[in-house]
Amino acid sequence: SVYDTRCDFSDKSVSEMYKDKDLIVGILLEADENFVVPLAGRMTEEEIKRQQQEHFEACCLQREMFGQLRRLPDHEYDYIFATTGLDTDDRQKRLRIMGAGLEKVIRAMVKFCKVIPGFCKLDIFDKVKLIKYSRQEFCLFIIYKFINAERKIMRGFDNQWKCENEISRMSSDTDSNVFMENLDIHFRFCRDLQNLKLSDEELVVIRALVVMAPDRDPHVDSPIAREIHWELNECLIHVLSRRYPNPLPAYAKIVGKLTEARSQTENMIRFFKRLKIEKYSNLMDNPLLREMCSGIFFDDKDEDGLNWNS
């Protein structure tokens, strides 16, 4: 396989590794095909639109019959669950499904990242930080193709379509306005990404760039990470030059979207904290998920690096 050539990189500097940019793109493409693409699968635009339309029609019928369903206030849910054991608004079920999807994403990310030339040279704690704090944006650049901004339909890593009515069940009446505003921003962002018509080559380099961005909170103070990030930017410009005589305007658009993705992710994380994932799911019993979500979805002591090989 192409990415087995990374074994020849072990004694090279980062700049030497990235001399052949076409080879780097080939390595990332094969890793993406093996580890990332299976998360959501490949579908044609026509098939995506057909399934979205079918689900939209089913959701319209459901809404006519049952109206708008919301998440219960926590105190009401807690009382019903304590007295009857019923998961009345399906929050525990949804969070279990979300946790399973999240674990799949993290494991796929780890495999993909290990193939990024130079990543193996990083300190273990820097590796974990880069993956942990880029995960949300990494996911955005996978699922954006499965978003319909006009219909307000999306498909997550459980590979199930969800309409606005189903998505809104994650919010209570008090949260609904803020949640739907953030959701609209998310949908518009994904629509704008779709309009860029990114090629597979461009997309894999962008995913690697997302992971390797060292300027996060907490900051990854690693000269190697900064150098890899620089070289990946050069790779992206190289790939864009295949489509554009002057690739810099397209590159600037993509950098703008990467910046926008970060601020949007921060908004969504603030909302997810209100879901009390640590209370209503079994995430805390999963060492990998606990480590990779602590300090993001809930406050817990970080133990970066402990479950890298889980």
Buried (B, 14 or more C-beta within 10 A) or exposed (E): EBBEEBEEBEEBEBEEBBEEBEBBBBBBBBBBEBBBBEBBEEBEEEEBEEBBEEBBEEBEEBBEEEEEBBBBEBEEBEEBBEEEEEBEBEBBEBBBBBBBBBBBBBBBBBEBBBBBBBBBBBEEBBBBBBBBBBBBBBBBBBBBBBBBBEBBBBBBBEEEBBBBBBBBBBBBEEBBEBBBEBBEBBBBBBBBBBEBEBEBBBBBBBBBBBBBBBEBEEEBEBEBBBBBBBBBBEBBBBBBBEEEEEBEEBBEBBBEBBEBBBEBBEBBEEBBBBBBBBBBBEBBEBEBBBBBBBBBBBEBEBEBBBBBEB
